[in-house]
Amino acid sequence: MFHDMWGWGGMWMGVIWLGILGLIIWGVISLVSSNRGDSSNASRESALDILKKRYARGEIDEKEFEEKKRRLLE
């Protein structure tokens, strides 16, 4: 009786579970790689862009901004 349950139906059930497992693995890899892409874009930001953002946020004053910008452009 139990032997019949593991015939073709059991094989297809195994294929379905492998497909589900594959989709889960693919989803995790996609999420991880998309997060890496965001961080790599941030690391490509130029020093001048970072300086401009710091000035815009008020972290540095105009005098310090101009001095640092001059040093970067030398």
Biopython code that builds the backbone (N, CA, C, O; Angstrom):
import numpy as np
from Bio.PDB.StructureBuilder import StructureBuilder

atoms = [
    (1, "MET", "N", (0.821, -1.196, 0.000)),
    (1, "MET", "CA", (0.000, 0.000, 0.000)),
    (1, "MET", "C", (0.868, 1.264, 0.000)),
    (1, "MET", "O", (0.635, 2.158, -0.813)),
    (2, "PHE", "N", (1.863, 1.360, 0.893)),
    (2, "PHE", "CA", (2.707, 2.546, 0.947)),
    (2, "PHE", "C", (3.677, 2.611, -0.225)),
    (2, "PHE", "O", (4.134, 3.693, -0.594)),
    (3, "HIS", "N", (3.988, 1.483, -0.799)),
    (3, "HIS", "CA", (4.907, 1.445, -1.927)),
    (3, "HIS", "C", (4.344, 2.240, -3.114)),
    (3, "HIS", "O", (5.105, 2.897, -3.824)),
    (4, "ASP", "N", (3.051, 2.191, -3.334)),
    (4, "ASP", "CA", (2.438, 2.922, -4.443)),
    (4, "ASP", "C", (2.527, 4.433, -4.267)),
    (4, "ASP", "O", (2.534, 5.161, -5.260)),
    (5, "MET", "N", (2.594, 4.915, -3.052)),
    (5, "MET", "CA", (2.644, 6.360, -2.803)),
    (5, "MET", "C", (3.975, 6.956, -3.236)),
    (5, "MET", "O", (4.045, 8.152, -3.519)),
    (6, "TRP", "N", (5.032, 6.153, -3.293)),
    (6, "TRP", "CA", (6.339, 6.665, -3.651)),
    (6, "TRP", "C", (6.659, 6.438, -5.130)),
    (6, "TRP", "O", (7.825, 6.507, -5.518)),
    (7, "GLY", "N", (5.688, 6.180, -5.928)),
    (7, "GLY", "CA", (5.895, 5.981, -7.361)),
    (7, "GLY", "C", (6.097, 7.315, -8.066)),
    (7, "GLY", "O", (6.914, 8.135, -7.646)),
    (8, "TRP", "N", (5.347, 7.523, -9.139)),
    (8, "TRP", "CA", (5.449, 8.758, -9.918)),
    (8, "TRP", "C", (5.084, 9.993, -9.097)),
    (8, "TRP", "O", (5.691, 11.054, -9.241)),
    (9, "GLY", "N", (4.094, 9.837, -8.247)),
    (9, "GLY", "CA", (3.686, 10.977, -7.421)),
    (9, "GLY", "C", (4.794, 11.454, -6.503)),
    (9, "GLY", "O", (4.987, 12.657, -6.332)),
    (10, "GLY", "N", (5.523, 10.518, -5.911)),
    (10, "GLY", "CA", (6.644, 10.878, -5.043)),
    (10, "GLY", "C", (7.755, 11.566, -5.799)),
    (10, "GLY", "O", (8.386, 12.490, -5.285)),
    (11, "MET", "N", (7.999, 11.116, -7.026)),
    (11, "MET", "CA", (9.037, 11.729, -7.842)),
    (11, "MET", "C", (8.667, 13.180, -8.168)),
    (11, "MET", "O", (9.505, 14.076, -8.071)),
    (12, "TRP", "N", (7.414, 13.402, -8.554)),
    (12, "TRP", "CA", (6.979, 14.758, -8.886)),
    (12, "TRP", "C", (6.985, 15.648, -7.651)),
    (12, "TRP", "O", (7.272, 16.841, -7.748)),
    (13, "MET", "N", (6.675, 15.088, -6.509)),
    (13, "MET", "CA", (6.719, 15.870, -5.281)),
    (13, "MET", "C", (8.154, 16.315, -4.979)),
    (13, "MET", "O", (8.381, 17.438, -4.529)),
    (14, "GLY", "N", (9.110, 15.430, -5.228)),
    (14, "GLY", "CA", (10.521, 15.780, -5.052)),
    (14, "GLY", "C", (10.950, 16.884, -5.998)),
    (14, "GLY", "O", (11.686, 17.790, -5.609)),
    (15, "VAL", "N", (10.489, 16.811, -7.244)),
    (15, "VAL", "CA", (10.814, 17.846, -8.238)),
    (15, "VAL", "C", (10.234, 19.192, -7.808)),
    (15, "VAL", "O", (10.891, 20.226, -7.926)),
    (16, "ILE", "N", (9.014, 19.170, -7.315)),
    (16, "ILE", "CA", (8.369, 20.417, -6.862)),
    (16, "ILE", "C", (9.145, 21.023, -5.695)),
    (16, "ILE", "O", (9.381, 22.231, -5.671)),
    (17, "TRP", "N", (9.543, 20.198, -4.730)),
    (17, "TRP", "CA", (10.295, 20.712, -3.589)),
    (17, "TRP", "C", (11.666, 21.243, -4.010)),
    (17, "TRP", "O", (12.128, 22.249, -3.471)),
    (18, "LEU", "N", (12.306, 20.595, -4.946)),
    (18, "LEU", "CA", (13.586, 21.109, -5.450)),
    (18, "LEU", "C", (13.393, 22.456, -6.142)),
    (18, "LEU", "O", (14.232, 23.347, -6.015)),
    (19, "GLY", "N", (12.297, 22.603, -6.867)),
    (19, "GLY", "CA", (11.988, 23.883, -7.512)),
    (19, "GLY", "C", (11.752, 24.988, -6.494)),
    (19, "GLY", "O", (12.235, 26.108, -6.659)),
    (20, "ILE", "N", (11.010, 24.670, -5.444)),
    (20, "ILE", "CA", (10.752, 25.658, -4.394)),
    (20, "ILE", "C", (12.056, 26.047, -3.706)),
    (20, "ILE", "O", (12.303, 27.227, -3.457)),
    (21, "LEU", "N", (12.885, 25.060, -3.400)),
    (21, "LEU", "CA", (14.174, 25.331, -2.777)),
    (21, "LEU", "C", (15.051, 26.191, -3.688)),
    (21, "LEU", "O", (15.726, 27.108, -3.219)),
    (22, "GLY", "N", (15.041, 25.895, -4.975)),
    (22, "GLY", "CA", (15.802, 26.692, -5.936)),
    (22, "GLY", "C", (15.330, 28.133, -5.981)),
    (22, "GLY", "O", (16.150, 29.048, -6.058)),
    (23, "LEU", "N", (14.014, 28.353, -5.935)),
    (23, "LEU", "CA", (13.479, 29.716, -5.927)),
    (23, "LEU", "C", (13.879, 30.475, -4.666)),
    (23, "LEU", "O", (14.185, 31.665, -4.726)),
    (24, "ILE", "N", (13.876, 29.795, -3.538)),
    (24, "ILE", "CA", (14.282, 30.441, -2.290)),
    (24, "ILE", "C", (15.751, 30.848, -2.357)),
    (24, "ILE", "O", (16.105, 31.965, -1.980)),
    (25, "ILE", "N", (16.600, 29.952, -2.834)),
    (25, "ILE", "CA", (18.031, 30.255, -2.951)),
    (25, "ILE", "C", (18.247, 31.407, -3.930)),
    (25, "ILE", "O", (19.038, 32.310, -3.657)),
    (26, "TRP", "N", (17.557, 31.384, -5.055)),
    (26, "TRP", "CA", (17.675, 32.465, -6.040)),
    (26, "TRP", "C", (17.255, 33.803, -5.432)),
    (26, "TRP", "O", (17.904, 34.821, -5.673)),
    (27, "GLY", "N", (16.181, 33.809, -4.651)),
    (27, "GLY", "CA", (15.706, 35.041, -4.018)),
    (27, "GLY", "C", (16.711, 35.605, -3.026)),
    (27, "GLY", "O", (16.947, 36.813, -2.990)),
    (28, "VAL", "N", (17.299, 34.732, -2.224)),
    (28, "VAL", "CA", (18.295, 35.190, -1.255)),
    (28, "VAL", "C", (19.514, 35.758, -1.972)),
    (28, "VAL", "O", (20.022, 36.811, -1.584)),
    (29, "ILE", "N", (19.983, 35.087, -2.999)),
    (29, "ILE", "CA", (21.145, 35.570, -3.749)),
    (29, "ILE", "C", (20.832, 36.908, -4.412)),
    (29, "ILE", "O", (21.688, 37.792, -4.443)),
    (30, "SER", "N", (19.626, 37.069, -4.938)),
    (30, "SER", "CA", (19.244, 38.340, -5.570)),
    (30, "SER", "C", (19.236, 39.475, -4.565)),
    (30, "SER", "O", (19.704, 40.574, -4.866)),
    (31, "LEU", "N", (18.711, 39.226, -3.376)),
    (31, "LEU", "CA", (18.686, 40.267, -2.353)),
    (31, "LEU", "C", (20.088, 40.662, -1.914)),
    (31, "LEU", "O", (20.385, 41.845, -1.750)),
    (32, "VAL", "N", (20.940, 39.676, -1.725)),
    (32, "VAL", "CA", (22.302, 39.964, -1.282)),
    (32, "VAL", "C", (23.063, 40.732, -2.353)),
    (32, "VAL", "O", (23.771, 41.689, -2.040)),
    (33, "SER", "N", (22.930, 40.334, -3.593)),
    (33, "SER", "CA", (23.674, 41.014, -4.660)),
    (33, "SER", "C", (23.140, 42.415, -4.904)),
    (33, "SER", "O", (23.919, 43.298, -5.263)),
    (34, "SER", "N", (21.847, 42.658, -4.725)),
    (34, "SER", "CA", (21.320, 44.004, -4.911)),
    (34, "SER", "C", (21.796, 44.923, -3.800)),
    (34, "SER", "O", (22.006, 46.112, -4.042)),
    (35, "ASN", "N", (21.970, 44.412, -2.596)),
    (35, "ASN", "CA", (22.500, 45.227, -1.506)),
    (35, "ASN", "C", (23.955, 45.564, -1.740)),
    (35, "ASN", "O", (24.394, 46.665, -1.406)),
    (36, "ARG", "N", (24.708, 44.647, -2.304)),
    (36, "ARG", "CA", (26.101, 44.932, -2.624)),
    (36, "ARG", "C", (26.200, 46.010, -3.690)),
    (36, "ARG", "O", (27.098, 46.851, -3.638)),
    (37, "GLY", "N", (25.309, 45.996, -4.634)),
    (37, "GLY", "CA", (25.315, 47.007, -5.680)),
    (37, "GLY", "C", (25.121, 48.396, -5.121)),
    (37, "GLY", "O", (25.745, 49.344, -5.597)),
    (38, "ASP", "N", (24.273, 48.538, -4.125)),
    (38, "ASP", "CA", (24.052, 49.840, -3.512)),
    (38, "ASP", "C", (25.298, 50.336, -2.799)),
    (38, "ASP", "O", (25.648, 51.511, -2.914)),
    (39, "SER", "N", (25.962, 49.471, -2.073)),
    (39, "SER", "CA", (27.146, 49.896, -1.343)),
    (39, "SER", "C", (28.295, 50.202, -2.295)),
    (39, "SER", "O", (29.095, 51.095, -2.015)),
    (40, "SER", "N", (28.398, 49.488, -3.412)),
    (40, "SER", "CA", (29.477, 49.775, -4.347)),
    (40, "SER", "C", (29.251, 51.115, -5.033)),
    (40, "SER", "O", (30.218, 51.802, -5.361)),
    (41, "ASN", "N", (28.007, 51.501, -5.256)),
    (41, "ASN", "CA", (27.735, 52.820, -5.821)),
    (41, "ASN", "C", (28.136, 53.912, -4.846)),
    (41, "ASN", "O", (28.642, 54.954, -5.262)),
    (42, "ALA", "N", (27.921, 53.695, -3.565)),
    (42, "ALA", "CA", (28.296, 54.684, -2.564)),
    (42, "ALA", "C", (29.809, 54.824, -2.504)),
    (42, "ALA", "O", (30.308, 55.927, -2.281)),
    (43, "SER", "N", (30.552, 53.744, -2.695)),
    (43, "SER", "CA", (32.002, 53.818, -2.633)),
    (43, "SER", "C", (32.581, 54.506, -3.869)),
    (43, "SER", "O", (33.733, 54.942, -3.843)),
    (44, "ARG", "N", (31.819, 54.611, -4.929)),
    (44, "ARG", "CA", (32.283, 55.289, -6.141)),
    (44, "ARG", "C", (32.059, 56.796, -6.078)),
    (44, "ARG", "O", (32.447, 57.521, -6.994)),
    (45, "GLU", "N", (31.444, 57.261, -5.017)),
    (45, "GLU", "CA", (31.170, 58.683, -4.866)),
    (45, "GLU", "C", (32.497, 59.427, -4.707)),
    (45, "GLU", "O", (33.363, 58.996, -3.946)),
    (46, "SER", "N", (32.653, 60.524, -5.412)),
    (46, "SER", "CA", (33.917, 61.250, -5.365)),
    (46, "SER", "C", (34.046, 62.010, -4.049)),
    (46, "SER", "O", (33.063, 62.261, -3.351)),
    (47, "ALA", "N", (35.278, 62.364, -3.737)),
    (47, "ALA", "CA", (35.551, 63.111, -2.512)),
    (47, "ALA", "C", (34.863, 64.481, -2.562)),
    (47, "ALA", "O", (34.392, 64.983, -1.542)),
    (48, "LEU", "N", (34.811, 65.070, -3.745)),
    (48, "LEU", "CA", (34.166, 66.372, -3.882)),
    (48, "LEU", "C", (32.656, 66.267, -3.630)),
    (48, "LEU", "O", (32.064, 67.160, -3.023)),
    (49, "ASP", "N", (32.040, 65.180, -4.094)),
    (49, "ASP", "CA", (30.614, 64.970, -3.836)),
    (49, "ASP", "C", (30.345, 64.832, -2.340)),
    (49, "ASP", "O", (29.374, 65.384, -1.821)),
    (50, "ILE", "N", (31.208, 64.097, -1.661)),
    (50, "ILE", "CA", (31.058, 63.921, -0.219)),
    (50, "ILE", "C", (31.222, 65.266, 0.484)),
    (50, "ILE", "O", (30.475, 65.583, 1.410)),
    (51, "LEU", "N", (32.189, 66.045, 0.046)),
    (51, "LEU", "CA", (32.415, 67.366, 0.630)),
    (51, "LEU", "C", (31.201, 68.271, 0.437)),
    (51, "LEU", "O", (30.793, 68.979, 1.357)),
    (52, "LYS", "N", (30.627, 68.241, -0.766)),
    (52, "LYS", "CA", (29.431, 69.054, -1.037)),
    (52, "LYS", "C", (28.264, 68.643, -0.149)),
    (52, "LYS", "O", (27.523, 69.495, 0.342)),
    (53, "LYS", "N", (28.101, 67.348, 0.057)),
    (53, "LYS", "CA", (27.014, 66.876, 0.916)),
    (53, "LYS", "C", (27.229, 67.297, 2.364)),
    (53, "LYS", "O", (26.280, 67.677, 3.050)),
    (54, "ARG", "N", (28.473, 67.230, 2.832)),
    (54, "ARG", "CA", (28.764, 67.656, 4.206)),
    (54, "ARG", "C", (28.465, 69.142, 4.382)),
    (54, "ARG", "O", (27.939, 69.554, 5.416)),
    (55, "TYR", "N", (28.800, 69.940, 3.379)),
    (55, "TYR", "CA", (28.511, 71.378, 3.434)),
    (55, "TYR", "C", (27.004, 71.620, 3.420)),
    (55, "TYR", "O", (26.496, 72.466, 4.157)),
    (56, "ALA", "N", (26.304, 70.881, 2.587)),
    (56, "ALA", "CA", (24.842, 71.047, 2.495)),
    (56, "ALA", "C", (24.152, 70.648, 3.799)),
    (56, "ALA", "O", (23.137, 71.239, 4.170)),
    (57, "ARG", "N", (24.692, 69.657, 4.490)),
    (57, "ARG", "CA", (24.099, 69.232, 5.770)),
    (57, "ARG", "C", (24.491, 70.147, 6.918)),
    (57, "ARG", "O", (23.949, 70.027, 8.017)),
    (58, "GLY", "N", (25.423, 71.058, 6.681)),
    (58, "GLY", "CA", (25.855, 71.978, 7.726)),
    (58, "GLY", "C", (26.934, 71.415, 8.629)),
    (58, "GLY", "O", (27.184, 71.962, 9.704)),
    (59, "GLU", "N", (27.578, 70.337, 8.219)),
    (59, "GLU", "CA", (28.638, 69.740, 9.035)),
    (59, "GLU", "C", (29.907, 70.591, 9.007)),
    (59, "GLU", "O", (30.681, 70.591, 9.965)),
    (60, "ILE", "N", (30.115, 71.313, 7.911)),
    (60, "ILE", "CA", (31.266, 72.201, 7.793)),
    (60, "ILE", "C", (30.788, 73.562, 7.318)),
    (60, "ILE", "O", (29.757, 73.677, 6.656)),
    (61, "ASP", "N", (31.559, 74.602, 7.669)),
    (61, "ASP", "CA", (31.174, 75.955, 7.244)),
    (61, "ASP", "C", (31.768, 76.270, 5.872)),
    (61, "ASP", "O", (32.497, 75.461, 5.298)),
    (62, "GLU", "N", (31.447, 77.449, 5.358)),
    (62, "GLU", "CA", (31.872, 77.815, 4.003)),
    (62, "GLU", "C", (33.387, 77.907, 3.885)),
    (62, "GLU", "O", (33.966, 77.488, 2.882)),
    (63, "LYS", "N", (34.024, 78.457, 4.913)),
    (63, "LYS", "CA", (35.481, 78.600, 4.881)),
    (63, "LYS", "C", (36.158, 77.225, 4.786)),
    (63, "LYS", "O", (37.054, 77.018, 3.967)),
    (64, "GLU", "N", (35.721, 76.304, 5.625)),
    (64, "GLU", "CA", (36.301, 74.959, 5.600)),
    (64, "GLU", "C", (35.995, 74.260, 4.279)),
    (64, "GLU", "O", (36.846, 73.554, 3.738)),
    (65, "PHE", "N", (34.770, 74.457, 3.754)),
    (65, "PHE", "CA", (34.396, 73.861, 2.470)),
    (65, "PHE", "C", (35.323, 74.342, 1.356)),
    (65, "PHE", "O", (35.841, 73.539, 0.580)),
    (66, "GLU", "N", (35.529, 75.667, 1.283)),
    (66, "GLU", "CA", (36.375, 76.225, 0.219)),
    (66, "GLU", "C", (37.817, 75.749, 0.344)),
    (66, "GLU", "O", (38.467, 75.454, -0.658)),
    (67, "GLU", "N", (38.317, 75.675, 1.582)),
    (67, "GLU", "CA", (39.692, 75.229, 1.803)),
    (67, "GLU", "C", (39.877, 73.775, 1.363)),
    (67, "GLU", "O", (40.843, 73.445, 0.675)),
    (68, "LYS", "N", (38.954, 72.922, 1.763)),
    (68, "LYS", "CA", (39.049, 71.509, 1.406)),
    (68, "LYS", "C", (38.846, 71.303, -0.099)),
    (68, "LYS", "O", (39.489, 70.445, -0.704)),
    (69, "LYS", "N", (37.958, 72.088, -0.694)),
    (69, "LYS", "CA", (37.716, 71.976, -2.133)),
    (69, "LYS", "C", (38.967, 72.375, -2.910)),
    (69, "LYS", "O", (39.331, 71.738, -3.898)),
    (70, "ARG", "N", (39.615, 73.437, -2.445)),
    (70, "ARG", "CA", (40.840, 73.887, -3.103)),
    (70, "ARG", "C", (41.907, 72.791, -3.041)),
    (70, "ARG", "O", (42.597, 72.538, -4.028)),
    (71, "ARG", "N", (42.040, 72.146, -1.886)),
    (71, "ARG", "CA", (43.026, 71.068, -1.736)),
    (71, "ARG", "C", (42.698, 69.879, -2.648)),
    (71, "ARG", "O", (43.591, 69.256, -3.221)),
    (72, "LEU", "N", (41.417, 69.583, -2.768)),
    (72, "LEU", "CA", (41.030, 68.446, -3.619)),
    (72, "LEU", "C", (41.305, 68.717, -5.097)),
    (72, "LEU", "O", (41.674, 67.811, -5.844)),
    (73, "LEU", "N", (41.124, 69.957, -5.503)),
    (73, "LEU", "CA", (41.252, 70.283, -6.922)),
    (73, "LEU", "C", (42.686, 70.588, -7.332)),
    (73, "LEU", "O", (42.961, 70.787, -8.515)),
    (74, "GLU", "N", (43.603, 70.629, -6.367)),
    (74, "GLU", "CA", (45.021, 70.884, -6.698)),
    (74, "GLU", "C", (45.648, 69.692, -7.376)),
    (74, "GLU", "O", (46.829, 69.730, -7.722)),
]
sb = StructureBuilder()
sb.init_structure("model")
sb.init_model(0)
sb.init_chain("A")
sb.init_seg("    ")
for serial, (resi, resn, name, xyz) in enumerate(atoms, 1):
    if name == "N":
        sb.init_residue(resn, " ", resi, " ")
    sb.init_atom(name, np.array(xyz, "f"), 0.0, 1.0, " ", f" {name:<3s}", serial, name[0])
structure = sb.get_structure()
